[in-house]
Structures are given as structure tokens and as C-alpha cells.
């Protein structure tokens, strides 16, 4: 049907904010991948089936191996923040089916 996508009941402002949040998370995830690549050549070739959580864990593990103490501290802090953002994203997107409308049966 034409314009089926408009049958979803949602406030445009909500959808815009949700879209921005997901886009921002996607950008952050690629920044993390690039940091991991800088910390260990070839990392990008390993991410094909990794989850955001696995990528964040990889970043934390690599950050902990940085020799420079100050840089290591900053990177570990950022990596821990990224792990928290993965959980926040999962709480937003990995949700149970909506229950505000009655289920259609039969």
C-alpha cells in the first residue's frame, strides 16, 4: 500500500529524537572501532559479527594496554563511558513489544 509507513502512530518529534539518538550512537560506535584500529592494526577486519558491547569491551581491553599512563587513564575512562552508552542504547532499542494498543488476535 502506498504510504504504509505513515500508519505507525508516533509523534514526529519523538521519531526525530529517536533517529538522532540512533545515528549518534552509530557514529560513536565507528569512532570506537577507529580507536581500536589505531591501537591495533587490523581490528576493523574483525568486527563483522561483533555486537556494540563486544566492540566496547575490545576498546576497554585495548585502552588498558596503553603504555602512557595519562593517555591510558583517559582512554579507559572513555571506554567505560562507551560501555554505559551501549547499555543505554540497548534499553532504548532492544525493548519488549509495545503494549499500549491491544493485540489483534484471530
C-alpha positions in Angstrom: 0.0 0.0 0.0 1.1 3.5 -0.7 2.4 5.4 2.4 2.1 2.4 4.7 5.0 3.7 6.7 2.7 6.6 7.9 0.3 4.1 9.5 2.6 3.9 12.5 1.2 6.1 15.3 4.0 8.2 16.6 4.8 11.8 17.3 7.2 13.3 14.7 9.3 14.9 17.4 9.7 11.6 19.1 10.8 9.8 15.9 13.2 12.6 15.1 14.8 12.4 18.5 15.0 8.6 18.4 16.5 8.8 15.0 19.1 11.3 16.1 20.0 9.1 19.1 20.5 6.0 17.0 22.5 8.0 14.4 24.7 9.5 17.1 25.3 6.0 18.6 26.2 4.6 15.2 28.8 7.5 14.8 30.2 6.8 18.3 30.5 3.1 17.5 32.6 3.8 14.4 34.7 6.2 16.4 35.4 3.4 18.9 36.2 1.0 16.0 38.7 3.5 14.6 40.3 4.0 18.0 40.7 0.2 18.3 42.2 0.2 14.8 44.7 2.8 15.9 45.5 0.7 19.0 46.0 -2.5 17.0 46.2 -2.6 13.2 43.7 -4.9 11.6 40.9 -4.5 14.2 38.4 -3.3 11.6 38.6 -6.7 9.8 37.4 -8.4 13.0 34.1 -6.5 13.6 31.8 -8.1 11.0 29.7 -10.1 13.5 30.6 -8.2 16.7 27.9 -6.5 18.8 28.3 -3.0 20.1 29.0 -4.5 23.6 31.8 -6.6 22.2 33.3 -3.6 20.4 33.1 -1.5 23.6 34.8 -4.4 25.6 37.5 -4.6 23.0 38.1 -0.8 23.3 38.4 -1.1 27.1 40.8 -4.1 26.8 43.0 -2.2 24.3 42.8 1.1 26.4 44.1 -0.8 29.4 47.2 -1.8 27.5 48.3 1.7 26.6 51.8 2.5 27.9 51.4 6.2 28.6 49.7 6.4 32.0 47.8 9.7 31.4 46.5 8.6 27.9 45.6 5.1 29.3 43.6 6.7 32.1 41.7 9.0 29.7 41.0 6.1 27.2 39.9 3.7 30.0 37.5 6.4 31.3 36.1 6.9 27.8 35.8 3.2 27.1 33.9 2.7 30.4 31.6 5.5 29.3 31.1 3.8 26.0 30.1 0.6 27.7 27.4 2.6 29.6 26.2 4.1 26.4 25.8 0.7 24.8 23.5 -0.3 27.7 21.5 2.9 27.3 21.1 2.3 23.6 20.0 -1.3 24.3 17.5 0.0 26.8 16.0 2.3 24.1 16.1 0.0 21.1 16.1 -3.6 22.5 12.7 -3.4 24.1 9.7 -5.6 24.6 6.9 -5.1 22.0 4.7 -2.1 22.7 1.7 -2.8 24.9 -0.2 0.5 24.6 -2.5 -0.9 21.9 -4.4 -4.2 22.3 -3.0 -7.2 20.4 -5.0 -8.3 17.4 -5.9 -12.0 17.5 -7.6 -14.4 15.2 
